[in-house]
């Protein structure tokens, strides 16, 4: 399944509790679109959030964010992951 | 230990073998700076590479890239990681 990394900007002053609550909304909805949100990264000092997901398409990944909480990322990239 | 996500842009037409070779240079050098490169993500269609690392500082993470192969990212973010 394709993997995606999205980037939200301007996310200043978000607490870990708010992040967790928002992320929980993605998790509650993701199966509807065949998506799995894997993890996310937050840089409080620049207000950036990066979300890593597996999804059948970019549109499916975005649909989860849109319907779950309406916070659409500024960018989304289809990535290959390497260790 | 702080965790960092960096972004390299303009990395078009890079083969998986070239990525692996370049990454191996980071791995060979990272202990010198107390850094651990964890994984990386490549989007061939936009030429973006994202590298996730643990490092004592942003400068240490960048020092590994600089000395290992000279490919310095365009951005680097100190991130908290959540599942």
Backbone of each chain as nested JSON, in Angstrom:
{
  "chains": [
    {"id": "A", "residues": [
      {"number": 1, "name": "UNK", "atoms": {"N": [0.863, -1.194, 0.0], "CA": [0.0, 0.0, 0.0], "C": [0.9, 1.245, 0.0]}},
      {"number": 2, "name": "UNK", "atoms": {"N": [0.551, 2.246, -0.786], "CA": [1.361, 3.479, -0.795], "C": [1.428, 4.128, 0.589]}},
      {"number": 3, "name": "UNK", "atoms": {"N": [2.514, 4.816, 0.801], "CA": [2.725, 5.485, 2.084], "C": [2.822, 6.992, 1.808]}},
      {"number": 4, "name": "UNK", "atoms": {"N": [2.299, 7.772, 2.713], "CA": [2.256, 9.219, 2.516], "C": [2.785, 9.951, 3.745]}},
      {"number": 5, "name": "UNK", "atoms": {"N": [3.474, 11.057, 3.481], "CA": [3.895, 11.95, 4.554], "C": [3.277, 13.306, 4.239]}},
      {"number": 6, "name": "UNK", "atoms": {"N": [2.466, 13.816, 5.152], "CA": [1.864, 15.13, 4.906], "C": [2.448, 16.149, 5.887]}},
      {"number": 7, "name": "UNK", "atoms": {"N": [2.298, 17.421, 5.527], "CA": [2.865, 18.504, 6.336], "C": [1.796, 19.56, 6.577]}},
      {"number": 8, "name": "UNK", "atoms": {"N": [1.52, 19.791, 7.855], "CA": [0.631, 20.868, 8.274], "C": [1.503, 22.015, 8.784]}},
      {"number": 9, "name": "UNK", "atoms": {"N": [1.225, 23.219, 8.347], "CA": [1.988, 24.371, 8.826], "C": [1.084, 25.299, 9.642]}},
      {"number": 10, "name": "UNK", "atoms": {"N": [1.713, 26.173, 10.397], "CA": [0.961, 27.154, 11.184], "C": [0.277, 26.566, 12.403]}},
      {"number": 11, "name": "UNK", "atoms": {"N": [0.734, 25.381, 12.852], "CA": [0.1, 24.707, 13.988], "C": [0.829, 25.077, 15.289]}},
      {"number": 12, "name": "UNK", "atoms": {"N": [0.715, 26.34, 15.643], "CA": [1.401, 26.829, 16.84], "C": [0.549, 26.589, 18.087]}},
      {"number": 13, "name": "UNK", "atoms": {"N": [1.224, 26.48, 19.222], "CA": [0.545, 26.412, 20.519], "C": [-0.481, 25.285, 20.601]}},
      {"number": 14, "name": "UNK", "atoms": {"N": [-0.135, 24.151, 20.049], "CA": [-0.989, 22.975, 20.15], "C": [-0.412, 22.096, 21.261]}},
      {"number": 15, "name": "UNK", "atoms": {"N": [-1.247, 21.715, 22.21], "CA": [-0.752, 20.875, 23.299], "C": [-0.726, 19.41, 22.853]}},
      {"number": 16, "name": "UNK", "atoms": {"N": [0.094, 18.6, 23.516], "CA": [0.073, 17.16, 23.215], "C": [-1.327, 16.562, 23.361]}},
      {"number": 17, "name": "UNK", "atoms": {"N": [-2.096, 17.062, 24.333], "CA": [-3.459, 16.542, 24.507], "C": [-4.337, 16.886, 23.303]}},
      {"number": 18, "name": "UNK", "atoms": {"N": [-4.194, 18.102, 22.786], "CA": [-4.966, 18.486, 21.595], "C": [-4.532, 17.662, 20.377]}},
      {"number": 19, "name": "UNK", "atoms": {"N": [-3.226, 17.447, 20.256], "CA": [-2.734, 16.617, 19.158], "C": [-3.339, 15.221, 19.247]}},
      {"number": 20, "name": "UNK", "atoms": {"N": [-3.303, 14.65, 20.443], "CA": [-3.793, 13.284, 20.626], "C": [-5.285, 13.191, 20.327]}},
      {"number": 21, "name": "UNK", "atoms": {"N": [-6.012, 14.221, 20.744], "CA": [-7.456, 14.23, 20.516], "C": [-7.771, 14.304, 19.015]}},
      {"number": 22, "name": "UNK", "atoms": {"N": [-7.026, 15.151, 18.315], "CA": [-7.235, 15.294, 16.874], "C": [-6.839, 14.012, 16.148]}},
      {"number": 23, "name": "UNK", "atoms": {"N": [-5.702, 13.451, 16.56], "CA": [-5.235, 12.211, 15.938], "C": [-6.243, 11.076, 16.175]}},
      {"number": 24, "name": "UNK", "atoms": {"N": [-6.845, 11.053, 17.35], "CA": [-7.83, 10.006, 17.674], "C": [-9.02, 10.065, 16.706]}},
      {"number": 25, "name": "UNK", "atoms": {"N": [-9.348, 11.274, 16.247], "CA": [-10.44, 11.407, 15.276], "C": [-10.057, 10.777, 13.928]}},
      {"number": 26, "name": "UNK", "atoms": {"N": [-8.777, 10.93, 13.543], "CA": [-8.304, 10.247, 12.331], "C": [-8.417, 8.73, 12.51]}},
      {"number": 27, "name": "UNK", "atoms": {"N": [-7.967, 8.246, 13.645], "CA": [-7.953, 6.797, 13.879], "C": [-9.366, 6.226, 13.884]}},
      {"number": 28, "name": "UNK", "atoms": {"N": [-10.299, 7.003, 14.425], "CA": [-11.679, 6.524, 14.505], "C": [-12.324, 6.42, 13.124]}},
      {"number": 29, "name": "UNK", "atoms": {"N": [-11.84, 7.219, 12.179], "CA": [-12.485, 7.298, 10.868], "C": [-11.73, 6.55, 9.763]}},
      {"number": 30, "name": "UNK", "atoms": {"N": [-10.448, 6.279, 9.966], "CA": [-9.578, 5.874, 8.87], "C": [-10.03, 4.607, 8.133]}},
      {"number": 31, "name": "UNK", "atoms": {"N": [-10.643, 3.653, 8.853], "CA": [-11.026, 2.394, 8.204], "C": [-12.03, 2.621, 7.083]}},
      {"number": 32, "name": "UNK", "atoms": {"N": [-12.849, 3.652, 7.244], "CA": [-13.839, 3.968, 6.202], "C": [-13.181, 4.197, 4.845]}},
      {"number": 33, "name": "UNK", "atoms": {"N": [-11.944, 4.737, 4.873], "CA": [-11.232, 5.053, 3.631], "C": [-10.066, 4.096, 3.357]}},
      {"number": 34, "name": "UNK", "atoms": {"N": [-9.953, 3.043, 4.144], "CA": [-8.864, 2.081, 3.937], "C": [-7.501, 2.644, 4.274]}},
      {"number": 35, "name": "UNK", "atoms": {"N": [-7.463, 3.594, 5.205], "CA": [-6.24, 4.315, 5.546], "C": [-5.747, 3.862, 6.918]}},
      {"number": 36, "name": "UNK", "atoms": {"N": [-4.433, 3.898, 7.108], "CA": [-3.873, 3.652, 8.435], "C": [-2.883, 4.773, 8.759]}},
      {"number": 37, "name": "UNK", "atoms": {"N": [-3.231, 5.605, 9.715], "CA": [-2.289, 6.617, 10.182], "C": [-1.29, 5.939, 11.114]}},
      {"number": 38, "name": "UNK", "atoms": {"N": [-0.007, 6.102, 10.819], "CA": [1.042, 5.314, 11.482], "C": [1.662, 6.079, 12.643]}},
      {"number": 39, "name": "UNK", "atoms": {"N": [2.136, 7.282, 12.363], "CA": [2.653, 8.125, 13.439], "C": [2.673, 9.57, 12.968]}},
      {"number": 40, "name": "UNK", "atoms": {"N": [2.958, 10.459, 13.908], "CA": [3.059, 11.857, 13.521], "C": [4.136, 12.535, 14.352]}},
      {"number": 41, "name": "UNK", "atoms": {"N": [4.599, 13.645, 13.835], "CA": [5.728, 14.372, 14.408], "C": [5.321, 15.837, 14.53]}},
      {"number": 42, "name": "UNK", "atoms": {"N": [5.662, 16.439, 15.657], "CA": [5.28, 17.841, 15.875], "C": [6.506, 18.653, 16.261]}},
      {"number": 43, "name": "UNK", "atoms": {"N": [6.701, 19.772, 15.571], "CA": [7.718, 20.748, 15.953], "C": [6.983, 21.992, 16.449]}},
      {"number": 44, "name": "UNK", "atoms": {"N": [6.911, 22.131, 17.765], "CA": [6.171, 23.248, 18.35], "C": [6.794, 24.592, 17.973]}},
      {"number": 45, "name": "UNK", "atoms": {"N": [8.121, 24.628, 17.807], "CA": [8.776, 25.919, 17.602], "C": [8.479, 26.503, 16.222]}},
      {"number": 46, "name": "UNK", "atoms": {"N": [8.19, 25.66, 15.241], "CA": [7.851, 26.158, 13.905], "C": [6.385, 25.906, 13.55]}},
      {"number": 47, "name": "UNK", "atoms": {"N": [5.658, 25.204, 14.401], "CA": [4.251, 24.944, 14.132], "C": [4.005, 23.946, 13.007]}},
      {"number": 48, "name": "UNK", "atoms": {"N": [4.933, 23.009, 12.83], "CA": [4.775, 22.001, 11.762], "C": [4.349, 20.666, 12.349]}},
      {"number": 49, "name": "UNK", "atoms": {"N": [3.428, 20.035, 11.67], "CA": [3.056, 18.652, 11.987], "C": [3.234, 17.818, 10.726]}},
      {"number": 50, "name": "UNK", "atoms": {"N": [3.871, 16.67, 10.901], "CA": [4.079, 15.712, 9.814], "C": [3.325, 14.436, 10.177]}},
      {"number": 51, "name": "UNK", "atoms": {"N": [2.451, 13.977, 9.282], "CA": [1.7, 12.74, 9.534], "C": [2.11, 11.674, 8.526]}},
      {"number": 52, "name": "UNK", "atoms": {"N": [2.443, 10.506, 9.025], "CA": [2.802, 9.37, 8.175], "C": [1.62, 8.408, 8.121]}},
      {"number": 53, "name": "UNK", "atoms": {"N": [1.215, 8.051, 6.912], "CA": [0.072, 7.143, 6.768], "C": [0.308, 6.153, 5.64]}},
      {"number": 54, "name": "UNK", "atoms": {"N": [-0.47, 5.092, 5.679], "CA": [-0.608, 4.169, 4.554], "C": [-2.01, 4.358, 4.033]}},
      {"number": 55, "name": "UNK", "atoms": {"N": [-2.141, 4.506, 2.717], "CA": [-3.466, 4.77, 2.163], "C": [-3.514, 4.293, 0.724]}},
      {"number": 56, "name": "UNK", "atoms": {"N": [-4.694, 3.952, 0.228], "CA": [-4.802, 3.527, -1.165], "C": [-4.489, 4.66, -2.14]}},
      {"number": 57, "name": "UNK", "atoms": {"N": [-4.647, 5.903, -1.703], "CA": [-4.347, 7.057, -2.564], "C": [-4.162, 8.292, -1.684]}},
      {"number": 58, "name": "UNK", "atoms": {"N": [-3.565, 9.308, -2.276], "CA": [-3.417, 10.606, -1.612], "C": [-4.789, 11.149, -1.223]}},
      {"number": 59, "name": "UNK", "atoms": {"N": [-5.747, 10.996, -2.127], "CA": [-7.088, 11.522, -1.881], "C": [-7.73, 10.847, -0.665]}},
      {"number": 60, "name": "UNK", "atoms": {"N": [-7.496, 9.54, -0.519], "CA": [-8.064, 8.821, 0.62], "C": [-7.462, 9.333, 1.928]}},
      {"number": 61, "name": "UNK", "atoms": {"N": [-6.145, 9.539, 1.924], "CA": [-5.486, 10.047, 3.138], "C": [-6.052, 11.42, 3.5]}},
      {"number": 62, "name": "UNK", "atoms": {"N": [-6.21, 12.272, 2.486], "CA": [-6.743, 13.618, 2.738], "C": [-8.201, 13.567, 3.184]}},
      {"number": 63, "name": "UNK", "atoms": {"N": [-8.961, 12.627, 2.653], "CA": [-10.382, 12.526, 3.008], "C": [-10.547, 12.255, 4.498]}},
      {"number": 64, "name": "UNK", "atoms": {"N": [-9.644, 11.441, 5.064], "CA": [-9.721, 11.154, 6.502], "C": [-9.547, 12.439, 7.294]}},
      {"number": 65, "name": "UNK", "atoms": {"N": [-8.482, 13.186, 7.0], "CA": [-8.242, 14.449, 7.706], "C": [-9.424, 15.408, 7.54]}},
      {"number": 66, "name": "UNK", "atoms": {"N": [-9.925, 15.469, 6.318], "CA": [-10.997, 16.434, 6.017], "C": [-12.248, 16.113, 6.828]}},
      {"number": 67, "name": "UNK", "atoms": {"N": [-12.621, 14.837, 6.814], "CA": [-13.875, 14.45, 7.479], "C": [-13.704, 14.335, 8.996]}},
      {"number": 68, "name": "UNK", "atoms": {"N": [-12.513, 13.953, 9.443], "CA": [-12.318, 13.722, 10.887], "C": [-12.278, 15.034, 11.665]}},
      {"number": 69, "name": "UNK", "atoms": {"N": [-11.572, 16.033, 11.121], "CA": [-11.4, 17.28, 11.877], "C": [-11.223, 18.511, 10.996]}},
      {"number": 70, "name": "UNK", "atoms": {"N": [-11.125, 18.312, 9.694], "CA": [-11.056, 19.458, 8.791], "C": [-9.695, 20.104, 8.632]}},
      {"number": 71, "name": "UNK", "atoms": {"N": [-8.686, 19.557, 9.319], "CA": [-7.337, 20.133, 9.209], "C": [-6.604, 19.471, 8.038]}},
      {"number": 72, "name": "UNK", "atoms": {"N": [-6.624, 20.166, 6.917], "CA": [-6.021, 19.637, 5.694], "C": [-4.555, 20.07, 5.642]}},
      {"number": 73, "name": "UNK", "atoms": {"N": [-3.642, 19.162, 5.316], "CA": [-2.224, 19.553, 5.27], "C": [-1.934, 20.496, 4.095]}},
      {"number": 74, "name": "UNK", "atoms": {"N": [-0.857, 21.237, 4.233], "CA": [-0.424, 22.136, 3.158], "C": [0.249, 21.369, 2.027]}},
      {"number": 75, "name": "UNK", "atoms": {"N": [0.876, 20.249, 2.375], "CA": [1.554, 19.411, 1.386], "C": [1.352, 17.961, 1.76]}},
      {"number": 76, "name": "UNK", "atoms": {"N": [1.371, 17.114, 0.741], "CA": [1.372, 15.674, 1.013], "C": [2.227, 15.0, -0.061]}},
      {"number": 77, "name": "UNK", "atoms": {"N": [3.07, 14.085, 0.378], "CA": [4.024, 13.428, -0.508], "C": [3.841, 11.916, -0.427]}},
      {"number": 78, "name": "UNK", "atoms": {"N": [3.859, 11.279, -1.595], "CA": [3.874, 9.81, -1.601], "C": [5.328, 9.383, -1.484]}},
      {"number": 79, "name": "UNK", "atoms": {"N": [5.631, 8.645, -0.444], "CA": [7.035, 8.34, -0.151], "C": [7.298, 6.838, -0.11]}},
      {"number": 80, "name": "UNK", "atoms": {"N": [8.517, 6.499, -0.489], "CA": [9.045, 5.169, -0.193], "C": [9.816, 5.293, 1.108]}},
      {"number": 81, "name": "UNK", "atoms": {"N": [9.662, 4.306, 1.968], "CA": [10.331, 4.365, 3.276], "C": [11.486, 3.377, 3.308]}},
      {"number": 82, "name": "UNK", "atoms": {"N": [12.623, 3.826, 3.811], "CA": [13.823, 2.99, 3.898], "C": [14.409, 3.07, 5.305]}},
      {"number": 83, "name": "UNK", "atoms": {"N": [15.056, 1.991, 5.719], "CA": [15.742, 2.01, 7.033], "C": [17.25, 1.98, 6.799]}}
    ]},
    {"id": "B", "residues": [
      {"number": 1, "name": "UNK", "atoms": {"N": [16.774, 11.631, 23.958], "CA": [17.595, 12.367, 22.963], "C": [16.655, 13.038, 21.963]}},
      {"number": 2, "name": "UNK", "atoms": {"N": [16.92, 14.284, 21.604], "CA": [16.058, 14.958, 20.618], "C": [15.989, 14.204, 19.29]}},
      {"number": 3, "name": "UNK", "atoms": {"N": [14.879, 14.377, 18.629], "CA": [14.648, 13.717, 17.354], "C": [14.468, 14.797, 16.291]}},
      {"number": 4, "name": "UNK", "atoms": {"N": [14.992, 14.551, 15.097], "CA": [14.961, 15.553, 14.033], "C": [14.432, 14.94, 12.743]}},
      {"number": 5, "name": "UNK", "atoms": {"N": [13.693, 15.765, 12.007], "CA": [13.254, 15.388, 10.667], "C": [13.797, 16.453, 9.727]}},
      {"number": 6, "name": "UNK", "atoms": {"N": [14.621, 16.027, 8.78], "CA": [15.141, 17.017, 7.836], "C": [14.54, 16.782, 6.453]}},
      {"number": 7, "name": "UNK", "atoms": {"N": [14.611, 17.821, 5.62], "CA": [14.028, 17.756, 4.275], "C": [15.051, 18.22, 3.245]}},
      {"number": 8, "name": "UNK", "atoms": {"N": [15.349, 17.329, 2.324], "CA": [16.199, 17.655, 1.181], "C": [15.294, 17.86, -0.029]}},
      {"number": 9, "name": "UNK", "atoms": {"N": [15.497, 18.934, -0.761], "CA": [14.69, 19.173, -1.963], "C": [15.573, 19.081, -3.208]}},
      {"number": 10, "name": "UNK", "atoms": {"N": [14.918, 18.938, -4.344], "CA": [15.647, 18.89, -5.61], "C": [16.385, 17.592, -5.848]}},
      {"number": 11, "name": "UNK", "atoms": {"N": [15.991, 16.518, -5.138], "CA": [16.683, 15.231, -5.268], "C": [15.979, 14.357, -6.306]}},
      {"number": 12, "name": "UNK", "atoms": {"N": [16.041, 14.793, -7.546], "CA": [15.361, 14.063, -8.617], "C": [16.25, 12.947, -9.165]}},
      {"number": 13, "name": "UNK", "atoms": {"N": [15.594, 11.944, -9.711], "CA": [16.308, 10.879, -10.417], "C": [17.387, 10.215, -9.572]}},
      {"number": 14, "name": "UNK", "atoms": {"N": [17.069, 9.976, -8.318], "CA": [17.987, 9.261, -7.443], "C": [17.493, 7.823, -7.345]}},
      {"number": 15, "name": "UNK", "atoms": {"N": [18.356, 6.87, -7.629], "CA": [17.939, 5.471, -7.565], "C": [17.961, 4.985, -6.117]}},
      {"number": 16, "name": "UNK", "atoms": {"N": [17.191, 3.936, -5.814], "CA": [17.278, 3.343, -4.474], "C": [18.711, 2.952, -4.108]}},
      {"number": 17, "name": "UNK", "atoms": {"N": [19.478, 2.49, -5.083], "CA": [20.871, 2.104, -4.795], "C": [21.693, 3.332, -4.393]}},
      {"number": 18, "name": "UNK", "atoms": {"N": [21.474, 4.437, -5.072], "CA": [22.201, 5.671, -4.716], "C": [21.778, 6.174, -3.341]}},
      {"number": 19, "name": "UNK", "atoms": {"N": [20.474, 6.088, -3.066], "CA": [19.997, 6.47, -1.736], "C": [20.662, 5.619, -0.664]}},
      {"number": 20, "name": "UNK", "atoms": {"N": [20.688, 4.314, -0.896], "CA": [21.247, 3.397, 0.097], "C": [22.739, 3.666, 0.303]}},
      {"number": 21, "name": "UNK", "atoms": {"N": [23.432, 3.956, -0.787], "CA": [24.871, 4.215, -0.701], "C": [25.146, 5.494, 0.103]}},
      {"number": 22, "name": "UNK", "atoms": {"N": [24.337, 6.515, -0.159], "CA": [24.503, 7.786, 0.546], "C": [24.15, 7.622, 2.025]}},
      {"number": 23, "name": "UNK", "atoms": {"N": [23.06, 6.918, 2.281], "CA": [22.629, 6.677, 3.662], "C": [23.696, 5.875, 4.421]}},
      {"number": 24, "name": "UNK", "atoms": {"N": [24.325, 4.924, 3.731], "CA": [25.359, 4.106, 4.385], "C": [26.518, 4.987, 4.873]}},
      {"number": 25, "name": "UNK", "atoms": {"N": [26.778, 6.062, 4.145], "CA": [27.844, 6.987, 4.573], "C": [27.463, 7.707, 5.86]}},
      {"number": 26, "name": "UNK", "atoms": {"N": [26.165, 8.041, 6.006], "CA": [25.698, 8.615, 7.275], "C": [25.88, 7.611, 8.41]}},
      {"number": 27, "name": "UNK", "atoms": {"N": [25.473, 6.381, 8.143], "CA": [25.537, 5.359, 9.188], "C": [26.973, 5.093, 9.62]}},
      {"number": 28, "name": "UNK", "atoms": {"N": [27.888, 5.145, 8.662], "CA": [29.293, 4.859, 8.97], "C": [29.908, 5.958, 9.837]}},
      {"number": 29, "name": "UNK", "atoms": {"N": [29.377, 7.157, 9.745], "CA": [29.982, 8.311, 10.424], "C": [29.23, 8.732, 11.682]}},
      {"number": 30, "name": "UNK", "atoms": {"N": [27.97, 8.358, 11.818], "CA": [27.095, 8.979, 12.807], "C": [27.584, 8.867, 14.261]}},
      {"number": 31, "name": "UNK", "atoms": {"N": [28.239, 7.759, 14.592], "CA": [28.674, 7.568, 15.99], "C": [29.654, 8.661, 16.422]}},
      {"number": 32, "name": "UNK", "atoms": {"N": [30.419, 9.17, 15.486], "CA": [31.373, 10.248, 15.787], "C": [30.668, 11.453, 16.406]}},
      {"number": 33, "name": "UNK", "atoms": {"N": [29.411, 11.685, 15.988], "CA": [28.659, 12.846, 16.461], "C": [27.534, 12.463, 17.426]}},
      {"number": 34, "name": "UNK", "atoms": {"N": [27.486, 11.205, 17.825], "CA": [26.448, 10.773, 18.757], "C": [25.062, 10.748, 18.146]}},
      {"number": 35, "name": "UNK", "atoms": {"N": [25.011, 10.54, 16.831], "CA": [23.755, 10.62, 16.082], "C": [23.32, 9.21, 15.669]}},
      {"number": 36, "name": "UNK", "atoms": {"N": [22.004, 9.03, 15.551], "CA": [21.479, 7.771, 14.996], "C": [20.446, 8.112, 13.93]}},
      {"number": 37, "name": "UNK", "atoms": {"N": [20.787, 7.84, 12.681], "CA": [19.803, 7.99, 11.603], "C": [18.863, 6.799, 11.646]}},
      {"number": 38, "name": "UNK", "atoms": {"N": [17.554, 7.077, 11.72], "CA": [16.567, 6.029, 12.01], "C": [15.935, 5.492, 10.738]}},
      {"number": 39, "name": "UNK", "atoms": {"N": [15.395, 6.392, 9.919], "CA": [14.859, 5.984, 8.629], "C": [14.766, 7.194, 7.724]}},
      {"number": 40, "name": "UNK", "atoms": {"N": [14.475, 6.932, 6.453], "CA": [14.3, 8.051, 5.548], "C": [13.215, 7.712, 4.541]}},
      {"number": 41, "name": "UNK", "atoms": {"N": [12.684, 8.762, 3.938], "CA": [11.532, 8.664, 3.049], "C": [11.871, 9.425, 1.769]}},
      {"number": 42, "name": "UNK", "atoms": {"N": [11.533, 8.843, 0.631], "CA": [11.857, 9.487, -0.645], "C": [10.602, 9.594, -1.498]}},
      {"number": 43, "name": "UNK", "atoms": {"N": [10.362, 10.792, -2.006], "CA": [9.307, 11.006, -3.0], "C": [9.987, 11.354, -4.318]}},
      {"number": 44, "name": "UNK", "atoms": {"N": [10.088, 10.362, -5.195], "CA": [10.788, 10.568, -6.47], "C": [10.092, 11.619, -7.326]}},
      {"number": 45, "name": "UNK", "atoms": {"N": [8.774, 11.712, -7.233], "CA": [8.048, 12.602, -8.154], "C": [8.282, 14.075, -7.832]}},
      {"number": 46, "name": "UNK", "atoms": {"N": [8.586, 14.393, -6.581], "CA": [8.867, 15.79, -6.23], "C": [10.333, 16.009, -5.838]}},
      {"number": 47, "name": "UNK", "atoms": {"N": [11.108, 14.932, -5.784], "CA": [12.531, 15.065, -5.44], "C": [12.785, 15.43, -3.988]}},
      {"number": 48, "name": "UNK", "atoms": {"N": [11.908, 14.978, -3.099], "CA": [12.07, 15.278, -1.665], "C": [12.577, 14.047, -0.923]}},
      {"number": 49, "name": "UNK", "atoms": {"N": [13.518, 14.271, -0.037], "CA": [13.964, 13.233, 0.89], "C": [13.78, 13.769, 2.305]}},
      {"number": 50, "name": "UNK", "atoms": {"N": [13.204, 12.938, 3.168], "CA": [13.006, 13.261, 4.584], "C": [13.833, 12.263, 5.392]}},
      {"number": 51, "name": "UNK", "atoms": {"N": [14.698, 12.766, 6.26], "CA": [15.515, 11.885, 7.096], "C": [15.14, 12.079, 8.557]}},
      {"number": 52, "name": "UNK", "atoms": {"N": [14.877, 10.976, 9.231], "CA": [14.553, 10.996, 10.652], "C": [15.771, 10.534, 11.439]}},
      {"number": 53, "name": "UNK", "atoms": {"N": [16.155, 11.324, 12.422], "CA": [17.334, 10.972, 13.215], "C": [17.122, 11.314, 14.682]}},
      {"number": 54, "name": "UNK", "atoms": {"N": [17.934, 10.714, 15.511], "CA": [18.103, 11.091, 16.909], "C": [19.484, 11.696, 17.025]}},
      {"number": 55, "name": "UNK", "atoms": {"N": [19.579, 12.856, 17.662], "CA": [20.886, 13.519, 17.73], "C": [20.921, 14.419, 18.957]}},
      {"number": 56, "name": "UNK", "atoms": {"N": [22.097, 14.673, 19.492], "CA": [22.196, 15.573, 20.64], "C": [21.811, 17.011, 20.289]}},
      {"number": 57, "name": "UNK", "atoms": {"N": [21.907, 17.384, 19.019], "CA": [21.542, 18.736, 18.58], "C": [21.321, 18.72, 17.072]}},
      {"number": 58, "name": "UNK", "atoms": {"N": [20.645, 19.758, 16.617], "CA": [20.47, 19.961, 15.175], "C": [21.832, 20.01, 14.466]}},
      {"number": 59, "name": "UNK", "atoms": {"N": [22.769, 20.714, 15.092], "CA": [24.092, 20.877, 14.491], "C": [24.792, 19.527, 14.32]}},
      {"number": 60, "name": "UNK", "atoms": {"N": [24.608, 18.64, 15.305], "CA": [25.243, 17.318, 15.217], "C": [24.651, 16.516, 14.057]}},
      {"number": 61, "name": "UNK", "atoms": {"N": [23.324, 16.584, 13.924], "CA": [22.679, 15.858, 12.815], "C": [23.185, 16.387, 11.471]}},
      {"number": 62, "name": "UNK", "atoms": {"N": [23.273, 17.703, 11.363], "CA": [23.745, 18.297, 10.104], "C": [25.215, 17.971, 9.846]}},
      {"number": 63, "name": "UNK", "atoms": {"N": [25.999, 17.898, 10.926], "CA": [27.435, 17.613, 10.765], "C": [27.649, 16.248, 10.12]}},
      {"number": 64, "name": "UNK", "atoms": {"N": [26.799, 15.288, 10.475], "CA": [26.933, 13.955, 9.872], "C": [26.71, 14.041, 8.363]}},
      {"number": 65, "name": "UNK", "atoms": {"N": [25.61, 14.665, 7.955], "CA": [25.334, 14.801, 6.517], "C": [26.474, 15.559, 5.816]}},
      {"number": 66, "name": "UNK", "atoms": {"N": [26.931, 16.617, 6.461], "CA": [27.958, 17.455, 5.819], "C": [29.237, 16.66, 5.574]}},
      {"number": 67, "name": "UNK", "atoms": {"N": [29.667, 15.949, 6.618], "CA": [30.958, 15.25, 6.507], "C": [30.834, 13.938, 5.729]}},
      {"number": 68, "name": "UNK", "atoms": {"N": [29.66, 13.291, 5.817], "CA": [29.506, 11.971, 5.183], "C": [29.429, 12.096, 3.653]}},
      {"number": 69, "name": "UNK", "atoms": {"N": [28.668, 13.085, 3.17], "CA": [28.467, 13.185, 1.719], "C": [28.204, 14.602, 1.241]}},
      {"number": 70, "name": "UNK", "atoms": {"N": [28.079, 15.555, 2.16], "CA": [27.945, 16.953, 1.745], "C": [26.554, 17.383, 1.352]}},
      {"number": 71, "name": "UNK", "atoms": {"N": [25.583, 16.461, 1.43], "CA": [24.203, 16.814, 1.053], "C": [23.469, 17.349, 2.284]}},
      {"number": 72, "name": "UNK", "atoms": {"N": [23.436, 18.674, 2.377], "CA": [22.817, 19.341, 3.52], "C": [21.335, 19.568, 3.226]}},
      {"number": 73, "name": "UNK", "atoms": {"N": [20.462, 19.259, 4.176], "CA": [19.03, 19.47, 3.918], "C": [18.679, 20.951, 3.836]}},
      {"number": 74, "name": "UNK", "atoms": {"N": [17.557, 21.229, 3.188], "CA": [17.063, 22.604, 3.082], "C": [16.396, 23.052, 4.374]}},
      {"number": 75, "name": "UNK", "atoms": {"N": [15.838, 22.084, 5.102], "CA": [15.173, 22.379, 6.375], "C": [15.446, 21.248, 7.346]}},
      {"number": 76, "name": "UNK", "atoms": {"N": [15.435, 21.598, 8.619], "CA": [15.507, 20.545, 9.624], "C": [14.664, 20.981, 10.819]}},
      {"number": 77, "name": "UNK", "atoms": {"N": [13.872, 20.059, 11.34], "CA": [12.926, 20.355, 12.402], "C": [13.17, 19.428, 13.59]}},
      {"number": 78, "name": "UNK", "atoms": {"N": [13.165, 20.004, 14.783], "CA": [13.221, 19.174, 15.98], "C": [11.8, 18.748, 16.302]}},
      {"number": 79, "name": "UNK", "atoms": {"N": [11.55, 17.464, 16.31], "CA": [10.173, 16.975, 16.421], "C": [9.977, 16.066, 17.629]}},
      {"number": 80, "name": "UNK", "atoms": {"N": [8.771, 16.122, 18.15], "CA": [8.303, 15.093, 19.075], "C": [7.562, 14.069, 18.236]}},
      {"number": 81, "name": "UNK", "atoms": {"N": [7.772, 12.809, 18.533], "CA": [7.135, 11.745, 17.754], "C": [6.022, 11.095, 18.57]}},
      {"number": 82, "name": "UNK", "atoms": {"N": [4.882, 10.89, 17.936], "CA": [3.718, 10.282, 18.595], "C": [3.162, 9.163, 17.74]}},
      {"number": 83, "name": "UNK", "atoms": {"N": [2.578, 8.162, 18.4], "CA": [1.922, 7.094, 17.633], "C": [0.419, 7.201, 17.814]}}
    ]}
  ]
}
